[in-house]
C-alpha cells in the first residue's frame, strides 16, 4: 500500500477506534464542518457537535471491528476516498450486533489535518 494510502487507512482506523472508545472529543475533531452520512437509517447532514452527541448518546456499543478489501484513491491532492469491508461486533439498542458492511469515507484536507466529509455504510448479506 502506498505511504499516503496507509496514512488514510490509519486515519480511518482512528475514526473507528474513537467509536470503540466512545471518545467523543476525538471523534468530533475528525468531522468536517459539514459531513454527510448514509446508512440503514437513511442520509443525514451532521456537523462536529452533532457527531459528538451521536458518539456520546447513541444507543450502541462497538466492541470490535476489522477491515478487509481496503482501497484508497486520491482524486485530488487534498481529497482521499477509502472503501472497504468491515466486520463489526457490539450492541445496537440492547441487541447483539454482528455485521459485515461495505463502508466508504471521503476525507478532505483542512490545512494540515484531514476531515471526514462523507461516510457511507451498507450492510452486506441482506436479502434484496
MOPAC internal coordinates of N, CA, C and O (Angstrom, degrees):
PM7 1SCF
backbone

  N    0.0000 0     0.00 0     0.00 0    0    0    0
  C    1.4560 1     0.00 0     0.00 0    1    0    0
  C    1.5296 1   108.39 1     0.00 0    2    1    0
  O    1.2310 1   120.54 1   -43.80 1    3    2    1
  N    1.3042 1   116.57 1   136.20 1    3    2    1
  C    1.4600 1   123.41 1   178.31 1    5    3    2
  C    1.5331 1   109.81 1   -58.66 1    6    5    3
  O    1.2310 1   119.89 1   -32.08 1    7    6    5
  N    1.3319 1   117.81 1   147.92 1    7    6    5
  C    1.4651 1   122.01 1  -177.66 1    9    7    6
  C    1.5269 1   111.86 1   -56.52 1   10    9    7
  O    1.2310 1   119.97 1   135.68 1   11   10    9
  N    1.3321 1   117.67 1   -44.32 1   11   10    9
  C    1.4663 1   119.87 1   178.42 1   13   11   10
  C    1.5233 1   111.21 1   -65.32 1   14   13   11
  O    1.2310 1   120.44 1   143.27 1   15   14   13
  N    1.3349 1   116.77 1   -36.73 1   15   14   13
  C    1.4622 1   120.43 1   176.83 1   17   15   14
  C    1.5230 1   110.15 1   -63.30 1   18   17   15
  O    1.2310 1   120.69 1   139.16 1   19   18   17
  N    1.3268 1   116.29 1   -40.84 1   19   18   17
  C    1.4658 1   120.16 1   178.74 1   21   19   18
  C    1.5238 1   110.94 1   -62.90 1   22   21   19
  O    1.2310 1   119.92 1   142.27 1   23   22   21
  N    1.3287 1   117.76 1   -37.73 1   23   22   21
  C    1.4716 1   119.76 1   179.52 1   25   23   22
  C    1.5317 1   110.78 1   -65.80 1   26   25   23
  O    1.2310 1   119.95 1   145.18 1   27   26   25
  N    1.3258 1   117.71 1   -34.82 1   27   26   25
  C    1.4709 1   120.71 1   177.05 1   29   27   26
  C    1.5305 1   110.12 1   -70.63 1   30   29   27
  O    1.2310 1   120.00 1   139.59 1   31   30   29
  N    1.3316 1   117.61 1   -40.41 1   31   30   29
  C    1.4632 1   120.40 1   175.45 1   33   31   30
  C    1.5306 1   110.16 1   -61.27 1   34   33   31
  O    1.2310 1   120.25 1   138.00 1   35   34   33
  N    1.3287 1   117.12 1   -42.00 1   35   34   33
  C    1.4667 1   120.48 1   177.69 1   37   35   34
  C    1.5276 1   110.75 1   -61.67 1   38   37   35
  O    1.2310 1   120.47 1   139.41 1   39   38   37
  N    1.3217 1   116.70 1   -40.59 1   39   38   37
  C    1.4616 1   122.18 1   178.20 1   41   39   38
  C    1.5318 1   110.44 1   -62.67 1   42   41   39
  O    1.2310 1   120.63 1   133.90 1   43   42   41
  N    1.3168 1   116.39 1   -46.10 1   43   42   41
  C    1.4706 1   120.99 1   179.22 1   45   43   42
  C    1.5289 1   110.23 1   -62.26 1   46   45   43
  O    1.2310 1   120.56 1   140.95 1   47   46   45
  N    1.3293 1   116.54 1   -39.05 1   47   46   45
  C    1.4687 1   120.44 1   177.38 1   49   47   46
  C    1.5235 1   111.23 1   -63.28 1   50   49   47
  O    1.2310 1   120.03 1   138.96 1   51   50   49
  N    1.3425 1   117.56 1   -41.04 1   51   50   49
  C    1.4715 1   120.76 1   176.86 1   53   51   50
  C    1.5290 1   110.52 1   -62.76 1   54   53   51
  O    1.2310 1   121.04 1   140.61 1   55   54   53
  N    1.3281 1   115.61 1   -39.39 1   55   54   53
  C    1.4646 1   121.80 1   177.80 1   57   55   54
  C    1.5342 1   109.74 1   -57.84 1   58   57   55
  O    1.2310 1   120.51 1   130.83 1   59   58   57
  N    1.3319 1   116.64 1   -49.17 1   59   58   57
  C    1.4646 1   121.35 1   179.47 1   61   59   58
  C    1.5220 1   111.22 1   -67.46 1   62   61   59
  O    1.2310 1   120.04 1   139.54 1   63   62   61
  N    1.3322 1   117.52 1   -40.46 1   63   62   61
  C    1.4636 1   120.06 1  -179.62 1   65   63   62
  C    1.5226 1   110.62 1   -63.58 1   66   65   63
  O    1.2310 1   120.08 1   147.78 1   67   66   65
  N    1.3293 1   117.46 1   -32.22 1   67   66   65
  C    1.4709 1   119.64 1   176.93 1   69   67   66
  C    1.5294 1   110.38 1   -63.62 1   70   69   67
  O    1.2310 1   120.20 1   150.75 1   71   70   69
  N    1.3307 1   117.22 1   -29.25 1   71   70   69
  C    1.4649 1   120.45 1   176.16 1   73   71   70
  C    1.5287 1   110.78 1   -74.15 1   74   73   71
  O    1.2310 1   120.36 1   138.47 1   75   74   73
  N    1.3342 1   116.92 1   -41.53 1   75   74   73
  C    1.4647 1   120.33 1   176.93 1   77   75   74
  C    1.5265 1   109.56 1   -59.04 1   78   77   75
  O    1.2310 1   121.15 1   134.93 1   79   78   77
  N    1.3333 1   115.41 1   -45.07 1   79   78   77
  C    1.4639 1   121.40 1  -176.62 1   81   79   78
  C    1.5245 1   113.08 1   -81.02 1   82   81   79
  O    1.2310 1   120.07 1   172.96 1   83   82   81
  N    1.3403 1   117.47 1    -7.04 1   83   82   81
  C    1.4725 1   122.19 1  -172.86 1   85   83   82
  C    1.5356 1   109.42 1    51.78 1   86   85   83
  O    1.2310 1   121.15 1  -138.21 1   87   86   85
  N    1.3318 1   115.41 1    41.79 1   87   86   85
  C    1.4651 1   122.62 1  -179.17 1   89   87   86
  C    1.5289 1   108.72 1   -89.77 1   90   89   87
  O    1.2310 1   121.16 1   -99.13 1   91   90   89
  N    1.3243 1   115.39 1    80.87 1   91   90   89
  C    1.4608 1   121.07 1  -175.94 1   93   91   90
  C    1.5234 1   112.07 1   -63.81 1   94   93   91
  O    1.2310 1   120.17 1   146.28 1   95   94   93
  N    1.3325 1   117.27 1   -33.72 1   95   94   93
  C    1.4684 1   120.48 1  -179.80 1   97   95   94
  C    1.5254 1   110.59 1   -62.77 1   98   97   95
  O    1.2310 1   120.10 1   136.41 1   99   98   97
  N    1.3335 1   117.41 1   -43.59 1   99   98   97
  C    1.4673 1   120.83 1   177.13 1  101   99   98
  C    1.5253 1   110.04 1   -70.04 1  102  101   99
  O    1.2310 1   120.53 1   134.58 1  103  102  101
  N    1.3168 1   116.60 1   -45.42 1  103  102  101
  C    1.4681 1   120.95 1  -176.02 1  105  103  102
  C    1.5239 1   111.59 1   -54.94 1  106  105  103
  O    1.2310 1   120.13 1   135.66 1  107  106  105
  N    1.3231 1   117.36 1   -44.34 1  107  106  105
  C    1.4675 1   119.08 1  -175.83 1  109  107  106
  C    1.5207 1   112.56 1   -68.55 1  110  109  107
  O    1.2310 1   119.97 1   156.24 1  111  110  109
  N    1.3373 1   117.66 1   -23.76 1  111  110  109
  C    1.4711 1   119.75 1   178.68 1  113  111  110
  C    1.5203 1   111.85 1   -75.70 1  114  113  111
  O    1.2310 1   120.23 1   167.31 1  115  114  113
  N    1.3314 1   117.16 1   -12.69 1  115  114  113
  C    1.4581 1   121.39 1  -176.19 1  117  115  114
  C    1.5305 1   112.81 1   -96.72 1  118  117  115
  O    1.2310 1   120.33 1   176.13 1  119  118  117
  N    1.3321 1   116.97 1    -3.87 1  119  118  117
  C    1.4631 1   122.58 1  -175.52 1  121  119  118
  C    1.5240 1   110.07 1  -101.46 1  122  121  119
  O    1.2310 1   120.77 1   -43.64 1  123  122  121
  N    1.3275 1   116.14 1   136.36 1  123  122  121
  C    1.4673 1   121.09 1   175.45 1  125  123  122
  C    1.5321 1   109.35 1   -66.21 1  126  125  123
  O    1.2310 1   120.70 1   -18.60 1  127  126  125
  N    1.3220 1   116.28 1   161.40 1  127  126  125
  C    1.4670 1   120.66 1   179.00 1  129  127  126
  C    1.5235 1   111.47 1   -55.94 1  130  129  127
  O    1.2310 1   120.64 1   146.65 1  131  130  129
  N    1.3248 1   116.39 1   -33.35 1  131  130  129
  C    1.4588 1   122.46 1   171.70 1  133  131  130
  C    1.5226 1   107.43 1  -127.57 1  134  133  131
  O    1.2310 1   120.63 1   -58.47 1  135  134  133
  N    1.3228 1   116.41 1   121.53 1  135  134  133
  C    1.4649 1   122.01 1  -177.79 1  137  135  134
  C    1.5223 1   108.44 1  -134.14 1  138  137  135
  O    1.2310 1   120.92 1   -47.52 1  139  138  137
  N    1.3199 1   115.85 1   132.48 1  139  138  137
  C    1.4605 1   121.46 1   175.00 1  141  139  138
  C    1.5204 1   108.91 1   -97.46 1  142  141  139
  O    1.2310 1   120.69 1   -43.18 1  143  142  141
  N    1.3284 1   116.29 1   136.82 1  143  142  141
  C    1.4597 1   120.81 1   173.10 1  145  143  142
  C    1.5217 1   107.98 1  -127.85 1  146  145  143
  O    1.2310 1   121.21 1   -38.59 1  147  146  145
  N    1.3280 1   115.29 1   141.41 1  147  146  145
  C    1.4576 1   120.85 1   176.25 1  149  147  146
  C    1.5161 1   108.79 1  -131.95 1  150  149  147
  O    1.2310 1   121.27 1   -31.72 1  151  150  149
  N    1.3144 1   115.19 1   148.28 1  151  150  149
  C    1.4533 1   120.87 1   179.39 1  153  151  150
  C    1.5142 1   109.13 1  -177.00 1  154  153  151
  O    1.2310 1   120.38 1    18.39 1  155  154  153
  N    1.3439 1   116.88 1  -161.61 1  155  154  153
  C    1.4576 1   120.89 1  -177.37 1  157  155  154
  C    1.5353 1   113.58 1   -58.19 1  158  157  155
  O    1.2310 1   120.24 1   154.59 1  159  158  157
  N    1.3391 1   117.15 1   -25.41 1  159  158  157
  C    1.4602 1   120.54 1  -179.37 1  161  159  158
  C    1.5234 1   112.37 1   -86.13 1  162  161  159
  O    1.2310 1   119.82 1   177.77 1  163  162  161
  N    1.3228 1   117.95 1    -2.23 1  163  162  161
  C    1.4606 1   121.23 1  -178.96 1  165  163  162
  C    1.5162 1   111.49 1   109.85 1  166  165  163
  O    1.2310 1   121.08 1    26.94 1  167  166  165
  N    1.3299 1   115.54 1  -153.06 1  167  166  165
  C    1.4625 1   121.78 1  -178.66 1  169  167  166
  C    1.5246 1   109.14 1  -115.79 1  170  169  167
  O    1.2310 1   121.24 1   -34.01 1  171  170  169
  N    1.3416 1   115.23 1   145.99 1  171  170  169
  C    1.4498 1   119.79 1  -177.43 1  173  171  170
  C    1.5273 1   109.55 1  -149.98 1  174  173  171
  O    1.2310 1   120.89 1   -37.96 1  175  174  173
  N    1.3155 1   115.91 1   142.04 1  175  174  173
  C    1.4565 1   122.59 1   172.04 1  177  175  174
  C    1.5206 1   107.10 1   -96.09 1  178  177  175
  O    1.2310 1   120.65 1   -55.33 1  179  178  177
  N    1.3406 1   116.35 1   124.67 1  179  178  177
  C    1.4622 1   120.49 1   179.71 1  181  179  178
  C    1.5224 1   109.43 1  -125.97 1  182  181  179
  O    1.2310 1   121.50 1   -11.65 1  183  182  181
  N    1.3229 1   114.73 1   168.35 1  183  182  181
  C    1.4585 1   122.16 1   173.03 1  185  183  182
  C    1.5299 1   107.06 1  -128.71 1  186  185  183
  O    1.2310 1   119.24 1    -4.29 1  187  186  185
  N    1.3265 1   119.05 1   175.71 1  187  186  185
  C    1.4684 1   119.73 1  -177.77 1  189  187  186
  C    1.5316 1   113.65 1   -56.16 1  190  189  187
  O    1.2310 1   119.81 1   139.82 1  191  190  189
  N    1.3287 1   117.96 1   -40.18 1  191  190  189
  C    1.4675 1   120.33 1  -179.62 1  193  191  190
  C    1.5324 1   111.15 1   -64.16 1  194  193  191
  O    1.2310 1   120.11 1   138.56 1  195  194  193
  N    1.3224 1   117.40 1   -41.44 1  195  194  193
  C    1.4657 1   121.34 1   178.72 1  197  195  194
  C    1.5234 1   110.41 1   -65.17 1  198  197  195
  O    1.2310 1   120.36 1   138.89 1  199  198  197
  N    1.3381 1   116.92 1   -41.11 1  199  198  197
  C    1.4611 1   119.11 1   179.60 1  201  199  198
  C    1.5236 1   110.81 1   -66.57 1  202  201  199
  O    1.2310 1   120.22 1   142.41 1  203  202  201
  N    1.3252 1   117.18 1   -37.59 1  203  202  201
  C    1.4638 1   120.87 1   176.10 1  205  203  202
  C    1.5291 1   109.77 1   -59.50 1  206  205  203
  O    1.2310 1   120.47 1   134.28 1  207  206  205
  N    1.3257 1   116.71 1   -45.72 1  207  206  205
  C    1.4640 1   122.01 1   178.29 1  209  207  206
  C    1.5310 1   110.95 1   -61.43 1  210  209  207
  O    1.2310 1   120.34 1   135.57 1  211  210  209
  N    1.3251 1   116.96 1   -44.43 1  211  210  209
  C    1.4680 1   121.01 1   179.69 1  213  211  210
  C    1.5269 1   111.04 1   -62.64 1  214  213  211
  O    1.2310 1   120.23 1   142.51 1  215  214  213
  N    1.3239 1   117.16 1   -37.49 1  215  214  213
  C    1.4628 1   121.64 1  -179.76 1  217  215  214
  C    1.5230 1   110.57 1   -68.75 1  218  217  215
  O    1.2310 1   120.50 1   137.04 1  219  218  217
  N    1.3294 1   116.65 1   -42.96 1  219  218  217
  C    1.4666 1   120.97 1  -177.66 1  221  219  218
  C    1.5227 1   112.72 1   -73.71 1  222  221  219
  O    1.2310 1   120.28 1   137.47 1  223  222  221
  N    1.3336 1   117.07 1   -42.53 1  223  222  221
  C    1.4553 1   120.90 1  -167.65 1  225  223  222
  C    1.5210 1   114.49 1  -105.93 1  226  225  223
  O    1.2310 1   119.91 1   176.15 1  227  226  225
  N    1.2946 1   117.77 1    -3.85 1  227  226  225
  C    1.4561 1   119.58 1  -177.40 1  229  227  226
  C    1.5171 1   112.48 1   -59.46 1  230  229  227
  O    1.2310 1   120.88 1   -34.59 1  231  230  229
  N    1.3326 1   115.92 1   145.41 1  231  230  229
  C    1.4627 1   121.40 1   178.62 1  233  231  230
  C    1.5217 1   109.53 1   -87.94 1  234  233  231
  O    1.2310 1   121.09 1  -121.49 1  235  234  233
  N    1.3170 1   115.52 1    58.51 1  235  234  233
  C    1.4479 1   121.50 1  -177.04 1  237  235  234
  C    1.5251 1   109.33 1  -151.19 1  238  237  235
  O    1.2310 1   121.46 1   -20.05 1  239  238  237
  N    1.2973 1   114.80 1   159.95 1  239  238  237
  C    1.4619 1   121.95 1   173.73 1  241  239  238
  C    1.5168 1   106.83 1  -141.35 1  242  241  239
  O    1.2310 1   120.52 1   -51.80 1  243  242  241
  N    1.3078 1   116.61 1   128.20 1  243  242  241
  C    1.4617 1   122.02 1   175.40 1  245  243  242
  C    1.5168 1   107.40 1  -104.74 1  246  245  243
  O    1.2310 1   120.60 1   -61.34 1  247  246  245
  N    1.3252 1   116.46 1   118.66 1  247  246  245
  C    1.4606 1   121.10 1  -178.46 1  249  247  246
  C    1.5193 1   112.58 1   -95.75 1  250  249  247
  O    1.2310 1   120.92 1   142.62 1  251  250  249
  N    1.3325 1   115.84 1   -37.38 1  251  250  249
  C    1.4657 1   119.47 1  -173.74 1  253  251  250
  C    1.5233 1   108.96 1  -154.11 1  254  253  251
  O    1.2310 1   121.40 1   -32.22 1  255  254  253
  N    1.3218 1   114.92 1   147.78 1  255  254  253
  C    1.4648 1   120.89 1   173.92 1  257  255  254
  C    1.5227 1   108.29 1  -144.63 1  258  257  255
  O    1.2310 1   120.80 1   -28.42 1  259  258  257
  N    1.3216 1   116.08 1   151.58 1  259  258  257
  C    1.4628 1   121.47 1   176.51 1  261  259  258
  C    1.5191 1   108.60 1  -146.26 1  262  261  259
  O    1.2310 1   121.09 1   -54.17 1  263  262  261
  N    1.3336 1   115.51 1   125.83 1  263  262  261
  C    1.4592 1   121.97 1   179.25 1  265  263  262
  C    1.5262 1   110.74 1   -86.97 1  266  265  263
  O    1.2310 1   120.95 1   -29.74 1  267  266  265
  N    1.3320 1   115.78 1   150.26 1  267  266  265
  C    1.4652 1   122.17 1   169.19 1  269  267  266
  C    1.5246 1   107.70 1  -148.53 1  270  269  267
  O    1.2310 1   121.03 1   -14.00 1  271  270  269
  N    1.3251 1   115.63 1   166.00 1  271  270  269
  C    1.4722 1   122.06 1   176.50 1  273  271  270
  C    1.5331 1   112.35 1    50.58 1  274  273  271
  O    1.2310 1   121.06 1  -131.09 1  275  274  273
  N    1.3312 1   115.57 1    48.91 1  275  274  273
  C    1.4669 1   121.47 1  -176.14 1  277  275  274
  C    1.5285 1   110.64 1   -81.47 1  278  277  275
  O    1.2310 1   120.88 1   -46.11 1  279  278  277
  N    1.3334 1   115.92 1   133.89 1  279  278  277
  C    1.4682 1   122.89 1   172.46 1  281  279  278
  C    1.5220 1   108.08 1  -131.40 1  282  281  279
  O    1.2310 1   120.92 1   -40.23 1  283  282  281
  N    1.3342 1   115.85 1   139.77 1  283  282  281
  C    1.4635 1   121.81 1   177.85 1  285  283  282
  C    1.5191 1   108.19 1  -131.61 1  286  285  283
  O    1.2310 1   120.82 1   -46.06 1  287  286  285
  N    1.3283 1   116.04 1   133.94 1  287  286  285
  C    1.4631 1   120.75 1   173.34 1  289  287  286
  C    1.5283 1   108.70 1  -128.66 1  290  289  287
  O    1.2310 1   121.32 1   -22.90 1  291  290  289
  N    1.3153 1   115.07 1   157.10 1  291  290  289
  C    1.4574 1   122.73 1   176.91 1  293  291  290
  C    1.5250 1   108.16 1  -123.09 1  294  293  291
  O    1.2310 1   119.46 1   -90.62 1  295  294  293
  N    1.3480 1   118.64 1    89.38 1  295  294  293
  C    1.4604 1   120.11 1  -179.86 1  297  295  294
  C    1.5235 1   112.32 1   -62.94 1  298  297  295
  O    1.2310 1   121.20 1   152.02 1  299  298  297
  N    1.3251 1   115.32 1   -27.98 1  299  298  297
  C    1.4646 1   122.58 1   175.36 1  301  299  298
  C    1.5223 1   107.66 1  -143.67 1  302  301  299
  O    1.2310 1   120.62 1   -13.89 1  303  302  301
  N    1.2971 1   116.42 1   166.11 1  303  302  301
  C    1.4652 1   120.60 1  -178.66 1  305  303  302
  C    1.5274 1   112.13 1   -60.04 1  306  305  303
  O    1.2310 1   120.29 1   147.98 1  307  306  305
  N    1.3352 1   117.05 1   -32.02 1  307  306  305
  C    1.4623 1   120.87 1  -175.85 1  309  307  306
  C    1.5314 1   113.39 1  -103.45 1  310  309  307
  O    1.2310 1   120.44 1  -164.93 1  311  310  309
  N    1.3434 1   116.76 1    15.07 1  311  310  309
  C    1.4644 1   121.31 1  -177.66 1  313  311  310
  C    1.5273 1   109.59 1  -137.22 1  314  313  311
  O    1.2310 1   120.87 1   -48.81 1  315  314  313
  N    1.3325 1   115.94 1   131.19 1  315  314  313
  C    1.4626 1   121.49 1   176.79 1  317  315  314
  C    1.5247 1   108.62 1  -129.77 1  318  317  315
  O    1.2310 1   121.04 1   -38.97 1  319  318  317
  N    1.3234 1   115.62 1   141.03 1  319  318  317
  C    1.4621 1   121.57 1   176.80 1  321  319  318
  C    1.5212 1   107.05 1  -123.82 1  322  321  319
  O    1.2310 1   120.96 1   -52.45 1  323  322  321
  N    1.3288 1   115.77 1   127.55 1  323  322  321
  C    1.4603 1   121.53 1   178.58 1  325  323  322
  C    1.5284 1   108.04 1  -120.09 1  326  325  323
  O    1.2310 1   120.74 1   -42.38 1  327  326  325
  N    1.3263 1   116.19 1   137.62 1  327  326  325
  C    1.4643 1   122.31 1   177.35 1  329  327  326
  C    1.5210 1   107.68 1  -134.43 1  330  329  327
  O    1.2310 1   120.72 1   -34.20 1  331  330  329
  N    1.3273 1   116.22 1   145.80 1  331  330  329
  C    1.4614 1   120.01 1  -174.84 1  333  331  330
  C    1.5221 1   109.92 1  -168.57 1  334  333  331
  O    1.2310 1   121.44 1   -14.14 1  335  334  333
  N    1.3282 1   114.84 1   165.86 1  335  334  333
  C    1.4565 1   121.42 1   166.29 1  337  335  334
  C    1.5243 1   106.20 1   -93.61 1  338  337  335
  O    1.2310 1   121.03 1   -33.15 1  339  338  337
  N    1.3257 1   115.64 1   146.85 1  339  338  337
  C    1.4620 1   120.15 1   176.75 1  341  339  338
  C    1.5239 1   108.70 1  -138.42 1  342  341  339
  O    1.2310 1   121.39 1   -50.94 1  343  342  341
  N    1.3298 1   114.95 1   129.06 1  343  342  341
  C    1.4619 1   120.85 1   172.07 1  345  343  342
  C    1.5205 1   105.84 1   -97.88 1  346  345  343
  O    1.2310 1   120.58 1   -52.93 1  347  346  345
  N    1.3258 1   116.49 1   127.07 1  347  346  345
  C    1.4567 1   120.31 1  -176.47 1  349  347  346
  C    1.5204 1   110.30 1  -133.40 1  350  349  347
  O    1.2310 1   121.38 1   -38.96 1  351  350  349
  N    1.3333 1   114.96 1   141.04 1  351  350  349
  C    1.4569 1   120.97 1   177.10 1  353  351  350
  C    1.5250 1   108.85 1  -128.77 1  354  353  351
  O    1.2310 1   121.42 1   -28.29 1  355  354  353
  N    1.3040 1   114.89 1   151.71 1  355  354  353
  C    1.4611 1   120.99 1   179.48 1  357  355  354
  C    1.5100 1   109.78 1   165.12 1  358  357  355
  O    1.2310 1   121.21 1    42.59 1  359  358  357
  N    1.3344 1   115.29 1  -137.41 1  359  358  357
  C    1.4572 1   121.02 1  -177.99 1  361  359  358
  C    1.5248 1   109.10 1  -143.53 1  362  361  359
  O    1.2310 1   120.73 1   -40.08 1  363  362  361
  N    1.3284 1   116.21 1   139.92 1  363  362  361
  C    1.4612 1   122.22 1   178.19 1  365  363  362
  C    1.5275 1   108.11 1  -130.58 1  366  365  363
  O    1.2310 1   120.38 1   -63.58 1  367  366  365
  N    1.3161 1   116.88 1   116.42 1  367  366  365
  C    1.4728 1   122.76 1   179.39 1  369  367  366
  C    1.5261 1   111.55 1    51.79 1  370  369  367
  O    1.2310 1   120.98 1  -136.42 1  371  370  369
  N    1.3382 1   115.73 1    43.58 1  371  370  369
  C    1.4542 1   121.49 1   176.44 1  373  371  370
  C    1.5149 1   115.67 1    82.82 1  374  373  371
  O    1.2310 1   119.90 1   178.01 1  375  374  373
  N    1.3268 1   117.80 1    -1.99 1  375  374  373
  C    1.4624 1   121.87 1  -178.59 1  377  375  374
  C    1.5301 1   110.34 1  -110.33 1  378  377  375
  O    1.2310 1   120.05 1   -36.45 1  379  378  377
  N    1.3459 1   117.50 1   143.55 1  379  378  377
  C    1.4643 1   119.24 1   176.69 1  381  379  378
  C    1.5241 1   110.71 1   -58.05 1  382  381  379
  O    1.2310 1   121.06 1   -36.46 1  383  382  381
  N    1.3152 1   115.58 1   143.54 1  383  382  381
  C    1.4650 1   121.85 1   179.38 1  385  383  382
  C    1.5252 1   107.91 1  -123.91 1  386  385  383
  O    1.2310 1   120.62 1   -52.67 1  387  386  385
  N    1.3123 1   116.42 1   127.33 1  387  386  385
  C    1.4629 1   123.05 1   175.84 1  389  387  386
  C    1.5227 1   106.02 1  -144.43 1  390  389  387
  O    1.2310 1   120.69 1   -84.49 1  391  390  389
  N    1.3294 1   116.28 1    95.51 1  391  390  389
  C    1.4596 1   121.92 1  -171.27 1  393  391  390
  C    1.5179 1   111.95 1  -125.54 1  394  393  391
  O    1.2310 1   121.21 1   -31.43 1  395  394  393
  N    1.3201 1   115.28 1   148.57 1  395  394  393
  C    1.4549 1   121.75 1   164.96 1  397  395  394
  C    1.5217 1   106.25 1  -115.30 1  398  397  395
  O    1.2310 1   121.33 1   -52.55 1  399  398  397
  N    1.3235 1   115.06 1   127.45 1  399  398  397
  C    1.4628 1   121.17 1  -174.83 1  401  399  398
  C    1.5184 1   110.36 1  -130.11 1  402  401  399
  O    1.2310 1   121.31 1   -19.25 1  403  402  401
  N    1.3127 1   115.10 1   160.75 1  403  402  401
  C    1.4634 1   122.54 1   168.00 1  405  403  402
  C    1.5237 1   105.85 1  -105.53 1  406  405  403
  O    1.2310 1   120.63 1   -58.98 1  407  406  405
  N    1.3192 1   116.39 1   121.02 1  407  406  405
  C    1.4613 1   121.80 1  -177.09 1  409  407  406
  C    1.5184 1   110.19 1  -121.97 1  410  409  407
  O    1.2310 1   121.44 1   -21.89 1  411  410  409
  N    1.3149 1   114.85 1   158.11 1  411  410  409
  C    1.4645 1   120.44 1   171.30 1  413  411  410
  C    1.5166 1   108.49 1  -149.61 1  414  413  411
  O    1.2310 1   121.30 1   -28.01 1  415  414  413
  N    1.3167 1   115.13 1   151.99 1  415  414  413
  C    1.4608 1   121.95 1   175.22 1  417  415  414
  C    1.5155 1   108.35 1  -137.22 1  418  417  415
  O    1.2310 1   121.21 1   -35.28 1  419  418  417
  N    1.3120 1   115.29 1   144.72 1  419  418  417
  C    1.4573 1   121.88 1   171.99 1  421  419  418
  C    1.5206 1   106.93 1  -112.02 1  422  421  419
  O    1.2310 1   121.50 1   -57.13 1  423  422  421
  N    1.3292 1   114.74 1   122.87 1  423  422  421
  C    1.4617 1   122.35 1  -178.69 1  425  423  422
  C    1.5189 1   108.85 1  -110.58 1  426  425  423
  O    1.2310 1   120.99 1   -45.57 1  427  426  425
  N    1.3266 1   115.71 1   134.43 1  427  426  425
  C    1.4614 1   122.04 1  -179.51 1  429  427  426
  C    1.5262 1   107.91 1  -121.09 1  430  429  427
  O    1.2310 1   121.18 1   -47.93 1  431  430  429
  N    1.3315 1   115.35 1   132.07 1  431  430  429
  C    1.4633 1   119.08 1  -179.78 1  433  431  430
  C    1.5306 1   109.20 1   -72.99 1  434  433  431
  O    1.2310 1   121.45 1   -51.14 1  435  434  433
  N    1.3294 1   114.83 1   128.86 1  435  434  433
  C    1.4617 1   123.00 1   177.95 1  437  435  434
  C    1.5266 1   106.74 1  -119.38 1  438  437  435
  O    1.2310 1   120.63 1   -89.70 1  439  438  437
  N    1.3279 1   116.39 1    90.30 1  439  438  437
  C    1.4618 1   119.55 1  -173.19 1  441  439  438
  C    1.5130 1   109.13 1    71.10 1  442  441  439
  O    1.2310 1   120.73 1    61.33 1  443  442  441
  N    1.3214 1   116.21 1  -118.67 1  443  442  441
  C    1.4676 1   121.10 1  -179.71 1  445  443  442
  C    1.5269 1   113.18 1   -93.40 1  446  445  443
  O    1.2310 1   120.00 1   169.39 1  447  446  445
  N    1.3307 1   117.61 1   -10.61 1  447  446  445
  C    1.4642 1   119.47 1  -176.37 1  449  447  446
  C    1.5260 1   110.83 1  -113.36 1  450  449  447
  O    1.2310 1   121.50 1   -18.25 1  451  450  449
  N    1.3240 1   114.73 1   161.75 1  451  450  449
  C    1.4567 1   122.45 1   177.32 1  453  451  450
  C    1.5198 1   108.71 1  -102.86 1  454  453  451
  O    1.2310 1   120.39 1   -38.75 1  455  454  453
  N    1.3336 1   116.86 1   141.25 1  455  454  453
  C    1.4616 1   122.74 1   178.56 1  457  455  454
  C    1.5260 1   108.79 1  -126.84 1  458  457  455
  O    1.2310 1   120.75 1   -38.27 1  459  458  457
  N    1.3142 1   116.16 1   141.73 1  459  458  457
  C    1.4649 1   121.13 1   178.12 1  461  459  458
  C    1.5262 1   109.29 1   -80.07 1  462  461  459
  O    1.2310 1   120.77 1   -57.78 1  463  462  461
  N    1.3373 1   116.13 1   122.22 1  463  462  461
  C    1.4667 1   122.00 1  -179.91 1  465  463  462
  C    1.5305 1   111.95 1  -105.86 1  466  465  463
  O    1.2310 1   120.33 1   165.56 1  467  466  465
  N    1.3402 1   116.97 1   -14.44 1  467  466  465
  C    1.4616 1   121.53 1   179.77 1  469  467  466
  C    1.5155 1   108.58 1  -156.96 1  470  469  467
  O    1.2310 1   120.66 1   -47.42 1  471  470  469
  N    1.3378 1   116.34 1   132.58 1  471  470  469
  C    1.4635 1   120.62 1   172.56 1  473  471  470
  C    1.5233 1   107.57 1  -135.37 1  474  473  471
  O    1.2310 1   120.84 1   -50.24 1  475  474  473
  N    1.3358 1   116.00 1   129.76 1  475  474  473
  C    1.4616 1   121.24 1   179.49 1  477  475  474
  C    1.5245 1   109.88 1  -122.50 1  478  477  475
  O    1.2310 1   121.01 1   -30.57 1  479  478  477
  N    1.3306 1   115.67 1   149.43 1  479  478  477
  C    1.4604 1   120.17 1   176.32 1  481  479  478
  C    1.5182 1   109.26 1  -144.27 1  482  481  479
  O    1.2310 1   121.09 1   -50.90 1  483  482  481
  N    1.3244 1   115.53 1   129.10 1  483  482  481
  C    1.4571 1   122.93 1   176.01 1  485  483  482
  C    1.5196 1   108.00 1  -123.29 1  486  485  483
  O    1.2310 1   120.39 1   -55.47 1  487  486  485
  N    1.3191 1   116.86 1   124.53 1  487  486  485
  C    1.4601 1   120.83 1   177.62 1  489  487  486
  C    1.5221 1   108.08 1   -73.86 1  490  489  487
  O    1.2310 1   120.62 1   -52.13 1  491  490  489
  N    1.3240 1   116.41 1   127.87 1  491  490  489
  C    1.4637 1   121.80 1   179.64 1  493  491  490
  C    1.5270 1   110.07 1   -89.65 1  494  493  491
  O    1.2310 1   121.17 1   -28.04 1  495  494  493
  N    1.3197 1   115.38 1   151.96 1  495  494  493
  C    1.4494 1   120.91 1   174.51 1  497  495  494
  C    1.5161 1   115.11 1    87.73 1  498  497  495
  O    1.2310 1   120.07 1  -175.60 1  499  498  497
  N    1.3360 1   117.48 1     4.40 1  499  498  497
  C    1.4626 1   119.29 1   176.45 1  501  499  498
  C    1.5220 1   109.37 1   -79.85 1  502  501  499
  O    1.2310 1   120.01 1   -32.69 1  503  502  501
  N    1.3351 1   117.58 1   147.31 1  503  502  501
  C    1.4689 1   118.88 1   177.24 1  505  503  502
  C    1.5235 1   110.61 1   -64.29 1  506  505  503
  O    1.2310 1   120.66 1   -33.11 1  507  506  505
  N    1.3269 1   116.34 1   146.89 1  507  506  505
  C    1.4725 1   120.80 1  -178.38 1  509  507  506
  C    1.4992 1   110.63 1   -90.56 1  510  509  507
  O    1.2310 1   120.10 1   180.00 1  511  510  509

